[in-house]
Amino acid sequence: MEPAEPDVRQLFADDAVARLDRMGEQLLELEHAPGQADLLANLFREAHSLKGGAGVIGLQHVADVAHALENPLQRLRAGDLHATATLTDAMLATIDGLRSLITHGDDTPDDDRQKAIAEALVSELAAGVARDNGAGTNGNGRHAAGPPAGDAAAAQGAAHAQVAATMQVAIQRLDQIDRLVGESASAYLRVGQLLAETLGTDPATIAEYREVTRLLSRLQDVTTRVRMVPISTVTPSLHRAVRDVARAGGKQVRWVVDGGETEIDRNVLEKLHDPLVHLVRNSVDHGIEPPEQRLAAGKPAQGTVRLHAAQRGSEIVISVSDDGGGIDLERVRAAGARAGLDTAAMSDAEVTDLIFRQGMSTAKQVTEISGRGVGLDVVRTNLGLVRGRVEVHSTFGQGTEFVASVPITLTIVQCLVVEASGQRLAVPLHSVLNLLPPDTDVSRAEGQAMVMHGSVAVPVVDLSPTLAMGDANHGQVVVLADALGEQALRVDALVGRRDLVVKGLGRLLPRLTAVAGAGIEPDGSVVVVVDVPGLVARARLQKTGATPDEGPPPHRPSVLIVDDALTVRELERSILERAGYAVRVAANGREALELLRREPADLVLTDVEMPLLDGLGLTETIRKSRTLAKTPVVILTSHDSEADRERGLAAGANAYIVKSGFDQQRLLSMVEQLLLAGSSS
């Protein structure tokens, strides 16, 4: 068969690589659940579809290797072979070889060379199967053949379903679409301005113009989402890295992913892949101890490496943590001293930061994985390329957590540009409810300035003092909305509507709670884009216009968050602080009790699994305390069985929320209800 056109081969390559990634992940699952029929059926269907696709476009050598891979998979289904680590090694090596053969096929156009590579892969797979399970026959001297007719039909049907549901699109075409949408938005603004000048009327009063507005808004939303992919896109390769390093080091490691559905720009995720691989390999190699050492330390033989991803404000935060031995600061000091550094004068934080220094290694011997001083410096460097940052938190003997934060890098946002104290600011339009005229009446209630929005009294603040930019504003009122209600801002003037490509400010201005990033105006000037939830949170914490005789500010309910995962703590802190609560955090139950003894909280939000004292023990201790017994406790955990829920409620928790079903609004409603119930009792 003649080779297919380049575009068709590229589509096949993209689809094939995705299939191979799925197969790799499924083989790792199969290793821990041998004989699972669904996994084996999926694996066989993937290999069968890969073979068929390669044959159709003329990649016969790829088809031959895929056919060879079908053999052990079919024998596993028949019970003639058993899933073992050695067999998994052989099949994973074949998958790696197939991926290379597919993605680098154009680099080796010599057909004889590709044939030799394919034959070597087939031979190595057969040898691996024979080493682990015998001579490679099905027990009667005959090699296992292809799948039963029903399975072949099922595989073919699955392939048709996938083609119908998805279609590969070149990234360059997405870039073109993004650019054209942006240009369309600019042209739309110019048309609106022209209509206003020509007709002397607001173009928004024209039905056709409003329809174009609606359609353009939908188009921008869709094109933005097209570029977003879930973090789970890269977790199979990370799982593979964990498995390979653990197997090479004789360690037992469990791989856990939380928040895999969190979406991120595909370009950013591609740049994060290598740093994440370095982090998970480091966690297994340097963090997790050998089984006998863990048992001697009172830990389970199997360690855990966990990846947690979440969106926090304008950033995506990804943590990689382990429950291993933690960072030995004395060894790091010694390694730094050998490199000529004065580590004796360094603080613990400064010493910890040395692990990101190029050439630094605490490994006792050089292996394929460790000892060359290459790894964590790459993490920091690569994150810098996307204006991200990485932090490390470690407790010796208990574990280490690396936290990578990546700001917004590229997205089109519809904004309302306003002016306050001579500075232009952009407010995302999806948060703008309405515009009120400059002469809107402002009244006062309980020391808070209020305006009427319809029949609802809405608190109002001046934008400039809220952002510490200047004195009070005297212009139009912008009504915003967030999860807990409405908030009005008074500005000096409205500039107009803009469609901005928003970029994060990176290290220039890190962690500004009310700033999402910056965009470029049509005239080339830079405009700051505000983060509405952060801005509203600041507004609610500010009692605008209060006079001294109005008494002290009202009490802000306090919440203590208890969780050993930094990412979870910070996510929950962000949600609650934006809702106006005073928040403290603790990494375990023992630390939480110490904080509560010094200053009680109005509510405790706790995880279950934590070192030193877990959430159940913390809850029981609170209920037994004379001073803390009435404190509402909410358990937020990944334990989702009914038995787990009953144990939590039996310990004294007022509410039990499962993380897999986590909903921000549900959490805030639960907290508000418990605090109201407590204040009325």
C-alpha positions as CSV (number, residue, x, y, z in Angstrom):
1,M,0.0,0.0,0.0
2,E,1.3,3.5,-0.9
3,P,2.2,5.7,2.1
4,A,-0.5,8.1,3.2
5,E,-0.2,11.9,2.8
6,P,1.8,13.7,5.5
7,D,-1.4,15.3,7.0
8,V,-3.0,11.8,7.4
9,R,0.2,10.3,8.9
10,Q,0.3,13.2,11.4
11,L,-3.3,12.5,12.4
12,F,-2.5,8.9,12.9
13,A,0.6,9.7,14.9
14,D,-1.3,12.0,17.2
15,D,-4.0,9.3,17.7
16,A,-1.5,6.5,18.1
17,V,0.5,8.3,20.7
18,A,-2.7,8.9,22.7
19,R,-3.5,5.2,22.5
20,L,0.0,4.2,23.6
21,D,-0.3,6.6,26.6
22,R,-3.6,5.0,27.6
23,M,-2.1,1.5,27.1
24,G,0.9,2.4,29.3
25,E,-1.4,3.6,32.1
26,Q,-3.7,0.5,31.8
27,L,-0.7,-1.8,32.0
28,L,0.4,-0.2,35.2
29,E,-3.2,-0.7,36.6
30,L,-3.2,-4.3,35.4
31,E,0.0,-4.9,37.3
32,H,-1.9,-4.2,40.5
33,A,-5.1,-5.9,39.4
34,P,-4.1,-9.0,37.4
35,G,-6.8,-10.6,35.4
36,Q,-9.2,-7.6,35.4
37,A,-11.3,-8.4,32.4
38,D,-12.2,-4.8,31.5
39,L,-8.6,-3.6,31.5
40,L,-7.5,-6.6,29.3
41,A,-10.3,-5.9,26.9
42,N,-9.4,-2.3,26.6
43,L,-5.7,-3.0,26.1
44,F,-6.5,-5.5,23.4
45,R,-8.8,-3.1,21.6
46,E,-6.2,-0.4,21.7
47,A,-3.5,-2.6,20.2
48,H,-6.0,-4.0,17.6
49,S,-7.1,-0.5,16.6
50,L,-3.5,0.6,16.4
51,K,-2.6,-2.3,14.2
52,G,-5.5,-1.6,11.9
53,G,-4.8,2.1,11.6
54,A,-1.1,1.5,10.8
55,G,-2.0,-1.0,8.2
56,V,-4.5,1.4,6.5
57,I,-2.0,4.2,6.0
58,G,0.8,1.9,5.0
59,L,3.0,1.8,8.1
60,Q,3.3,-2.0,8.0
61,H,6.3,-2.1,10.4
62,V,4.2,-0.4,13.1
63,A,1.3,-2.8,12.3
64,D,3.7,-5.8,12.8
65,V,4.8,-4.6,16.2
66,A,1.2,-3.9,17.3
67,H,0.2,-7.4,16.1
68,A,3.1,-8.9,18.2
69,L,1.7,-6.9,21.2
70,E,-1.7,-8.5,20.7
71,N,-0.3,-11.9,21.4
72,P,0.5,-11.6,25.1
73,L,-2.6,-9.5,25.6
74,Q,-4.8,-12.2,24.2
75,R,-3.0,-14.9,26.2
76,L,-3.6,-12.8,29.3
77,R,-7.3,-12.7,28.5
78,A,-7.3,-16.5,28.1
79,G,-5.5,-17.0,31.4
80,D,-2.5,-18.6,29.7
81,L,-0.3,-15.8,31.0
82,H,-0.3,-13.9,34.2
83,A,0.4,-10.2,34.7
84,T,3.8,-9.8,36.4
85,A,6.3,-6.9,36.7
86,T,8.6,-8.6,34.3
87,L,5.9,-9.0,31.7
88,T,4.8,-5.4,32.2
89,D,8.4,-4.3,31.7
90,A,8.5,-6.2,28.3
91,M,5.2,-4.7,27.1
92,L,6.0,-1.2,28.3
93,A,9.3,-1.4,26.4
94,T,7.4,-2.4,23.3
95,I,5.1,0.6,23.7
96,D,8.0,2.9,24.1
97,G,9.6,1.5,20.9
98,L,6.3,1.9,19.1
99,R,6.0,5.5,20.1
100,S,9.5,6.2,18.9
101,L,8.9,4.3,15.6
102,I,5.8,6.4,15.0
103,T,7.0,9.8,16.1
104,H,10.5,9.5,14.6
105,G,9.5,7.6,11.5
106,D,10.3,10.5,9.2
107,D,13.7,10.8,10.8
108,T,14.6,7.3,9.5
109,P,13.0,7.1,6.1
110,D,15.2,4.0,5.2
111,D,12.6,1.2,5.1
112,D,15.3,-1.4,5.9
113,R,16.2,0.6,9.0
114,Q,12.6,0.8,10.2
115,K,12.1,-2.9,9.4
116,A,15.1,-3.8,11.6
117,I,13.8,-1.6,14.5
118,A,10.4,-3.3,14.3
119,E,11.9,-6.8,14.1
120,A,14.1,-6.0,17.2
121,L,11.0,-4.8,19.1
122,V,9.1,-8.0,18.2
123,S,12.0,-10.2,19.2
124,E,12.6,-8.4,22.5
125,L,8.9,-8.7,23.4
126,A,8.9,-12.4,22.6
127,A,12.0,-12.9,24.7
128,G,10.4,-11.0,27.6
129,V,7.3,-13.1,27.5
130,A,9.4,-16.3,27.3
131,R,11.5,-15.2,30.3
132,D,8.6,-14.7,32.5
133,N,6.0,-17.2,31.4
134,G,7.6,-20.0,29.5
135,A,8.0,-20.7,25.8
136,G,5.4,-18.4,24.5
137,T,2.7,-20.9,23.4
138,N,-0.8,-21.3,24.6
139,G,-0.2,-24.8,26.0
140,N,-0.9,-26.8,22.9
141,G,2.1,-25.9,20.8
142,R,0.3,-23.2,18.8
143,H,0.8,-19.5,19.2
144,A,-2.3,-17.6,20.3
145,A,-4.1,-16.1,17.4
146,G,-6.1,-12.9,17.1
147,P,-9.3,-12.1,19.0
148,P,-12.6,-13.8,18.7
149,A,-14.9,-12.3,16.0
150,G,-17.0,-10.5,18.6
151,D,-14.0,-8.8,20.2
152,A,-12.7,-7.7,16.8
153,A,-16.1,-6.2,16.0
154,A,-16.1,-4.5,19.4
155,A,-12.7,-3.0,18.7
156,Q,-13.8,-1.8,15.3
157,G,-16.9,-0.3,16.8
158,A,-14.9,1.5,19.5
159,A,-12.6,2.9,16.9
160,H,-15.6,4.2,14.9
161,A,-17.0,5.8,18.0
162,Q,-13.8,7.6,18.8
163,V,-13.5,9.0,15.2
164,A,-17.1,10.2,15.5
165,A,-16.5,11.9,18.8
166,T,-13.1,13.5,18.3
167,M,-10.9,15.0,15.6
168,Q,-7.2,15.9,15.7
169,V,-6.5,19.6,14.9
170,A,-3.0,21.0,14.4
171,I,-1.9,23.5,17.1
172,Q,-0.9,26.0,14.4
173,R,-4.6,26.1,13.3
174,L,-5.7,26.8,16.9
175,D,-3.2,29.7,17.0
176,Q,-4.6,31.1,13.8
177,I,-8.1,30.8,15.2
178,D,-7.1,32.6,18.4
179,R,-5.5,35.4,16.4
180,L,-8.5,35.8,14.1
181,V,-10.9,35.9,17.0
182,G,-8.8,38.6,18.6
183,E,-8.7,40.6,15.4
184,S,-12.5,40.1,15.1
185,A,-13.0,41.5,18.6
186,S,-10.9,44.6,17.8
187,A,-12.8,45.1,14.5
188,Y,-16.1,44.7,16.4
189,L,-15.0,47.5,18.9
190,R,-14.2,49.8,16.0
191,V,-17.5,49.1,14.3
192,G,-19.3,49.9,17.6
193,Q,-17.4,53.2,17.9
194,L,-18.2,54.1,14.2
195,L,-21.9,53.3,14.8
196,A,-22.0,55.5,17.8
197,E,-20.3,58.4,16.0
198,T,-22.5,58.0,12.8
199,L,-25.9,57.3,14.4
200,G,-25.4,59.3,17.6
201,T,-26.8,56.3,19.6
202,D,-25.5,53.5,21.7
203,P,-24.9,50.6,19.4
204,A,-26.1,48.2,22.2
205,T,-29.6,49.5,21.5
206,I,-29.4,47.9,18.0
207,A,-30.7,44.3,18.0
208,E,-28.3,43.1,15.3
209,Y,-25.3,44.6,17.2
210,R,-26.4,42.8,20.4
211,E,-26.7,39.5,18.5
212,V,-23.1,39.9,17.1
213,T,-22.0,40.7,20.7
214,R,-23.6,37.5,21.9
215,L,-22.1,35.4,19.1
216,L,-18.6,36.8,19.5
217,S,-18.7,36.2,23.2
218,R,-19.6,32.6,22.7
219,L,-16.9,32.2,20.0
220,Q,-14.3,33.6,22.3
221,D,-15.4,31.4,25.2
222,V,-15.2,28.3,22.9
223,T,-11.8,29.1,21.4
224,T,-10.4,29.7,24.9
225,R,-11.7,26.4,26.2
226,V,-10.4,24.5,23.1
227,R,-6.8,25.2,24.2
228,M,-7.5,24.0,27.8
229,V,-6.6,20.4,28.7
230,P,-6.9,18.5,32.0
231,I,-3.9,17.9,34.1
232,S,-4.7,14.2,33.7
233,T,-3.4,14.5,30.2
234,V,0.2,14.0,31.6
235,T,-0.5,11.9,34.6
236,P,0.0,8.5,32.8
237,S,3.6,9.4,32.0
238,L,4.2,10.6,35.5
239,H,2.7,7.3,36.8
240,R,5.1,5.4,34.6
241,A,8.0,7.4,35.9
242,V,7.0,6.6,39.5
243,R,6.7,2.9,38.7
244,D,10.0,2.7,36.8
245,V,12.1,4.5,39.5
246,A,10.4,2.5,42.3
247,R,11.1,-0.8,40.5
248,A,14.7,0.1,39.8
249,G,15.2,1.0,43.5
250,G,13.3,-2.0,45.0
251,K,10.7,0.3,46.5
252,Q,7.0,0.0,47.0
253,V,5.2,3.1,45.9
254,R,1.5,4.0,45.6
255,W,0.7,6.8,43.0
256,V,-2.3,9.1,43.8
257,V,-3.7,11.9,41.7
258,D,-6.1,14.5,43.1
259,G,-7.6,17.3,40.9
260,G,-6.6,15.7,37.6
261,E,-9.7,17.3,36.0
262,T,-8.2,20.8,36.7
263,E,-7.7,22.4,33.3
264,I,-4.7,24.4,32.0
265,D,-3.5,25.8,28.7
266,R,-2.0,23.1,26.6
267,N,1.1,25.1,25.9
268,V,1.7,25.6,29.6
269,L,1.2,22.0,30.4
270,E,3.7,20.9,27.7
271,K,6.3,23.1,29.4
272,L,5.3,21.7,32.8
273,H,5.7,18.1,31.8
274,D,9.5,17.8,32.2
275,P,9.6,19.6,35.6
276,L,6.8,17.4,36.9
277,V,8.7,14.3,35.7
278,H,11.8,15.5,37.6
279,L,9.7,16.1,40.7
280,V,8.0,12.7,40.8
281,R,11.3,10.9,40.1
282,N,12.9,12.9,42.9
283,S,10.1,12.0,45.3
284,V,10.5,8.3,44.7
285,D,14.3,8.2,44.5
286,H,15.2,10.7,47.3
287,G,12.0,10.7,49.3
288,I,10.5,7.2,49.6
289,E,12.6,4.9,51.8
290,P,13.1,1.1,51.1
291,P,10.4,-1.1,52.6
292,E,12.5,-2.4,55.4
293,Q,13.6,1.1,56.4
294,R,10.0,2.3,56.4
295,L,8.8,-0.7,58.5
296,A,11.6,0.0,61.0
297,A,10.4,3.6,61.3
298,G,6.8,2.5,62.0
299,K,5.6,3.4,58.5
300,P,3.8,1.1,56.0
301,A,6.2,-0.7,53.6
302,Q,4.5,1.0,50.7
303,G,5.1,4.8,50.4
304,T,2.8,7.3,48.7
305,V,3.6,9.9,46.0
306,R,0.7,12.2,45.4
307,L,0.0,14.9,42.8
308,H,-2.6,17.5,43.6
309,A,-3.7,20.2,41.2
310,A,-6.1,23.0,41.8
311,Q,-6.9,26.5,40.5
312,R,-6.2,29.2,43.0
313,G,-7.3,32.7,41.9
314,S,-5.4,33.4,38.7
315,E,-2.9,30.5,39.1
316,I,-2.8,26.8,38.7
317,V,-1.1,25.2,41.7
318,I,0.3,21.7,41.3
319,S,2.0,19.9,44.3
320,V,4.0,16.7,44.3
321,S,4.3,15.3,47.8
322,D,5.6,12.1,49.4
323,D,5.5,10.5,52.8
324,G,9.2,9.6,52.8
325,G,12.2,10.6,54.9
326,G,12.1,14.4,54.1
327,I,15.1,16.5,53.3
328,D,18.2,15.9,55.5
329,L,19.4,19.5,56.0
330,E,22.7,18.4,57.4
331,R,23.5,16.5,54.2
332,V,22.5,19.4,52.1
333,R,24.7,21.7,54.2
334,A,27.6,19.3,53.7
335,A,27.0,19.2,49.9
336,G,26.9,22.9,49.8
337,A,30.1,23.2,51.8
338,R,31.8,20.8,49.3
339,A,30.7,23.2,46.6
340,G,32.5,26.1,48.3
341,L,29.4,27.7,50.0
342,D,29.4,29.1,53.6
343,T,26.4,26.9,54.6
344,A,27.2,27.4,58.3
345,A,25.9,30.9,58.1
346,M,22.7,29.9,56.2
347,S,19.3,29.6,57.7
348,D,17.3,26.3,57.2
349,A,15.2,27.9,54.5
350,E,18.3,29.0,52.6
351,V,19.9,25.6,53.0
352,T,16.7,23.9,51.7
353,D,16.7,26.2,48.7
354,L,20.2,24.9,47.7
355,I,18.6,21.7,46.3
356,F,17.6,23.8,43.3
357,R,21.2,24.9,42.7
358,Q,22.8,23.4,39.6
359,G,25.3,20.7,40.3
360,M,24.0,20.0,43.9
361,S,23.5,16.4,44.9
362,T,23.2,14.6,48.2
363,A,23.2,11.1,46.5
364,K,25.8,8.7,48.0
365,Q,26.5,7.2,44.6
366,V,26.0,8.0,40.9
367,T,23.2,6.0,39.3
368,E,21.1,6.5,36.2
369,I,18.7,8.5,38.3
370,S,20.8,10.3,41.0
371,G,24.1,11.7,41.8
372,R,24.9,14.0,38.9
373,G,23.4,17.2,40.3
374,V,20.9,17.5,37.5
375,G,17.2,17.7,38.1
376,L,15.7,20.2,40.5
377,D,17.7,23.1,38.9
378,V,15.9,22.1,35.6
379,V,12.5,22.3,37.5
380,R,13.1,25.9,38.6
381,T,14.5,26.9,35.2
382,N,11.7,25.5,33.2
383,L,9.0,26.9,35.5
384,G,10.7,30.3,35.0
385,L,10.1,30.0,31.3
386,V,6.3,30.2,32.0
387,R,6.8,32.8,34.8
388,G,6.0,30.1,37.4
389,R,7.7,29.4,40.7
390,V,8.3,26.4,42.9
391,E,8.5,26.1,46.7
392,V,9.4,23.2,48.9
393,H,8.2,22.2,52.4
394,S,9.7,19.3,54.2
395,T,9.7,17.7,57.6
396,F,12.6,15.3,58.3
397,G,11.3,11.8,58.7
398,Q,7.8,12.6,57.5
399,G,7.9,13.7,53.9
400,T,8.4,16.5,51.4
401,E,6.0,18.6,49.3
402,F,7.0,20.6,46.2
403,V,4.5,23.2,45.1
404,A,4.6,24.6,41.6
405,S,2.5,27.7,40.8
406,V,1.9,28.9,37.2
407,P,0.1,32.2,36.5
408,I,-2.2,33.0,33.7
409,T,-0.1,33.2,30.5
410,L,-2.5,33.6,27.6
411,T,-6.3,34.0,27.4
412,I,-8.7,36.4,25.8
413,V,-10.9,38.1,28.3
414,Q,-13.8,40.5,27.6
415,C,-13.2,43.5,29.9
416,L,-14.8,46.8,31.0
417,V,-12.0,49.3,31.2
418,V,-12.5,51.9,33.9
419,E,-10.5,54.8,35.2
420,A,-9.7,55.5,38.9
421,S,-7.1,58.1,40.1
422,G,-5.8,58.5,36.6
423,Q,-5.1,54.8,36.2
424,R,-6.9,52.5,33.8
425,L,-8.0,49.2,35.0
426,A,-9.8,46.3,33.3
427,V,-12.7,44.4,35.0
428,P,-13.7,41.1,33.4
429,L,-17.2,41.6,31.9
430,H,-18.5,38.2,33.1
431,S,-18.5,39.6,36.6
432,V,-20.2,42.9,35.7
433,L,-23.9,42.9,36.5
434,N,-24.9,46.5,35.7
435,L,-23.7,50.1,35.5
436,L,-25.4,52.8,37.6
437,P,-25.2,56.5,36.8
438,P,-22.9,58.9,38.7
439,D,-25.8,60.6,40.5
440,T,-26.9,57.3,42.1
441,D,-28.0,57.9,45.7
442,V,-25.7,56.4,48.4
443,S,-27.1,55.7,51.8
444,R,-25.6,54.2,54.9
445,A,-26.5,51.1,56.9
446,E,-24.5,49.9,59.9
447,G,-21.6,52.0,58.9
448,Q,-21.5,50.7,55.3
449,A,-22.2,52.8,52.2
450,M,-25.0,51.2,50.1
451,V,-26.6,51.7,46.8
452,M,-29.9,50.3,45.4
453,H,-29.6,47.9,42.5
454,G,-33.2,47.3,41.7
455,S,-34.8,46.3,44.9
456,V,-31.6,45.1,46.5
457,A,-29.3,47.1,48.7
458,V,-25.7,46.6,47.6
459,P,-22.6,47.6,49.5
460,V,-20.4,50.1,47.6
461,V,-16.8,51.1,48.0
462,D,-14.5,53.5,46.0
463,L,-12.1,51.6,43.8
464,S,-9.0,53.8,44.4
465,P,-8.7,53.4,48.2
466,T,-9.7,49.8,48.0
467,L,-6.6,49.2,45.9
468,A,-4.5,51.7,47.9
469,M,-4.2,53.9,44.7
470,G,-5.6,57.2,46.0
471,D,-8.6,59.0,47.4
472,A,-12.3,58.5,46.9
473,N,-13.8,58.3,43.4
474,H,-16.7,60.4,42.2
475,G,-18.1,58.8,39.0
476,Q,-20.1,55.9,37.8
477,V,-21.0,52.9,39.9
478,V,-20.1,49.4,38.6
479,V,-22.1,46.5,40.1
480,L,-20.2,43.2,40.4
481,A,-21.2,39.7,41.3
482,D,-19.4,36.9,42.9
483,A,-20.4,33.6,44.6
484,L,-21.8,35.2,47.7
485,G,-23.7,38.1,46.2
486,E,-23.3,41.6,44.8
487,Q,-20.7,44.3,45.4
488,A,-20.6,47.8,43.9
489,L,-17.5,49.8,43.0
490,R,-17.4,53.6,42.4
491,V,-14.9,54.7,39.7
492,D,-14.0,58.0,38.2
493,A,-15.0,57.2,34.6
494,L,-15.8,54.4,32.1
495,V,-13.4,54.1,29.2
496,G,-15.1,51.3,27.2
497,R,-15.2,47.6,26.4
498,R,-12.1,45.7,25.4
499,D,-11.1,42.2,24.5
500,L,-7.7,41.7,26.1
501,V,-5.1,39.0,25.9
502,V,-4.3,38.7,29.6
503,K,-0.8,37.7,30.7
504,G,0.3,37.0,34.2
505,L,2.7,39.4,35.9
506,G,5.0,36.6,37.0
507,R,7.7,37.5,39.4
508,L,7.4,41.2,38.8
509,L,4.3,41.4,41.0
510,P,3.7,38.0,42.6
511,R,0.7,37.0,44.6
512,L,-1.4,40.2,44.2
513,T,-4.8,39.0,45.4
514,A,-6.7,41.6,43.4
515,V,-4.7,41.4,40.2
516,A,-5.3,38.7,37.5
517,G,-2.7,40.0,35.1
518,A,-2.2,42.7,32.4
519,G,-3.3,43.3,28.8
520,I,-2.4,45.6,26.0
521,E,-4.8,48.4,24.8
522,P,-5.2,49.0,21.1
523,D,-3.0,52.1,21.5
524,G,-0.2,49.9,22.9
525,S,-0.6,51.0,26.6
526,V,-0.6,48.4,29.4
527,V,-3.8,48.0,31.4
528,V,-4.0,46.0,34.7
529,V,-6.7,43.4,34.8
530,V,-8.3,42.9,38.2
531,D,-9.1,39.6,39.8
532,V,-12.8,40.2,40.7
533,P,-13.1,37.7,43.6
534,G,-9.9,39.1,45.2
535,L,-11.1,42.6,44.7
536,V,-14.5,41.9,46.2
537,A,-12.9,40.2,49.1
538,R,-10.8,43.3,49.8
539,A,-13.9,45.5,49.4
540,R,-15.8,43.5,51.9
541,L,-13.0,43.7,54.4
542,Q,-13.0,47.5,54.1
543,K,-15.6,49.5,55.9
544,T,-15.7,52.6,53.6
545,G,-16.6,56.0,55.1
546,A,-17.0,54.8,58.7
547,T,-16.5,57.5,61.4
548,P,-14.8,56.9,64.7
549,D,-18.0,57.2,66.7
550,E,-19.6,54.3,64.8
551,G,-17.7,51.9,67.0
552,P,-15.4,49.0,66.1
553,P,-15.8,47.1,62.9
554,P,-18.1,44.1,63.1
555,H,-16.7,40.7,64.0
556,R,-15.3,38.6,61.1
557,P,-16.0,35.0,61.8
558,S,-12.8,33.0,62.0
559,V,-12.2,29.6,60.4
560,L,-9.3,27.2,61.2
561,I,-8.3,25.1,58.2
562,V,-6.5,21.8,59.1
563,D,-4.9,19.8,56.2
564,D,-1.4,18.4,55.7
565,A,-1.5,19.2,51.9
566,L,-0.3,22.8,51.3
567,T,-2.3,23.1,48.1
568,V,-5.5,22.1,49.7
569,R,-4.9,24.5,52.6
570,E,-4.3,27.4,50.3
571,L,-7.2,26.6,48.0
572,E,-9.6,26.5,51.0
573,R,-8.0,29.6,52.5
574,S,-8.5,31.5,49.2
575,I,-12.2,30.5,49.0
576,L,-12.9,31.5,52.6
577,E,-10.9,34.7,52.7
578,R,-12.7,35.9,49.6
579,A,-16.0,35.2,51.3
580,G,-14.8,37.6,54.1
581,Y,-13.7,35.1,56.8
582,A,-10.6,35.4,58.9
583,V,-8.6,32.3,58.2
584,R,-5.8,30.5,60.0
585,V,-4.2,27.2,58.9
586,A,-2.6,24.2,60.5
587,A,-0.8,21.2,58.9
588,N,-2.1,18.6,61.4
589,G,-4.4,18.0,64.3
590,R,-1.7,18.6,67.0
591,E,-0.8,22.0,65.5
592,A,-4.5,22.9,65.2
593,L,-5.1,22.2,68.9
594,E,-2.2,24.5,69.8
595,L,-3.7,27.3,67.8
596,L,-7.1,26.7,69.2
597,R,-5.8,26.9,72.8
598,R,-4.2,30.2,72.1
599,E,-7.2,31.6,70.2
600,P,-10.5,29.7,69.6
601,A,-12.0,29.7,66.1
602,D,-15.7,30.0,65.2
603,L,-15.4,26.9,62.9
604,V,-12.9,24.2,62.1
605,L,-12.5,22.7,58.6
606,T,-10.4,19.6,58.8
607,D,-9.1,16.7,56.7
608,V,-8.9,13.1,58.1
609,E,-5.6,11.6,57.1
610,M,-2.8,13.7,58.7
611,P,0.4,13.0,60.6
612,L,0.7,13.3,64.4
613,L,-3.0,13.7,65.0
614,D,-5.6,13.0,62.4
615,G,-8.9,14.7,61.8
616,L,-11.0,12.2,63.7
617,G,-8.7,12.5,66.8
618,L,-8.8,16.3,66.5
619,T,-12.6,16.3,66.3
620,E,-12.9,14.0,69.3
621,T,-10.5,16.2,71.3
622,I,-12.5,19.3,70.5
623,R,-15.7,17.7,71.7
624,K,-14.1,16.7,75.0
625,S,-12.7,20.2,75.6
626,R,-14.6,22.4,78.1
627,T,-13.9,25.6,76.1
628,L,-14.0,24.2,72.5
629,A,-16.8,21.7,72.7
630,K,-19.4,23.8,70.9
631,T,-17.1,24.7,68.0
632,P,-18.6,23.5,64.7
633,V,-16.4,21.0,62.8
634,V,-16.6,20.2,59.1
635,I,-14.7,17.2,57.8
636,L,-13.5,17.6,54.2
637,T,-11.9,14.3,53.0
638,S,-11.3,11.9,50.2
639,H,-12.7,9.0,52.2
640,D,-16.1,8.5,50.6
641,S,-17.6,5.3,52.0
642,E,-20.6,5.3,54.2
643,A,-18.6,3.7,57.0
644,D,-16.1,6.6,56.8
645,R,-18.9,9.1,57.0
646,E,-20.4,7.4,60.0
647,R,-17.0,7.4,61.8
648,G,-16.6,11.1,61.1
649,L,-20.1,12.0,62.4
650,A,-19.6,9.7,65.4
651,A,-16.4,11.6,66.3
652,G,-18.5,14.7,66.6
653,A,-18.3,16.4,63.2
654,N,-21.2,18.6,62.3
655,A,-20.8,18.0,58.5
656,Y,-18.9,15.6,56.3
657,I,-18.0,16.6,52.7
658,V,-16.2,14.3,50.2
659,K,-13.4,16.0,48.2
660,S,-14.3,14.2,45.0
661,G,-17.7,16.0,45.1
662,F,-16.2,19.2,46.3
663,D,-18.2,22.3,45.4
664,Q,-17.1,25.8,46.5
665,Q,-20.7,27.1,46.9
666,R,-21.7,24.0,48.9
667,L,-18.8,24.5,51.3
668,L,-19.5,28.2,51.8
669,S,-23.2,27.5,52.4
670,M,-22.4,24.8,54.9
671,V,-20.0,27.1,56.8
672,E,-22.5,29.9,56.8
673,Q,-25.3,27.7,58.1
674,L,-23.2,26.2,60.9
675,L,-22.0,29.7,62.0
676,L,-25.6,31.0,61.9
677,A,-26.8,28.0,63.9
678,G,-24.0,28.6,66.4
679,S,-24.7,32.3,66.9
680,S,-28.4,31.7,67.5
681,S,-27.8,28.9,70.1
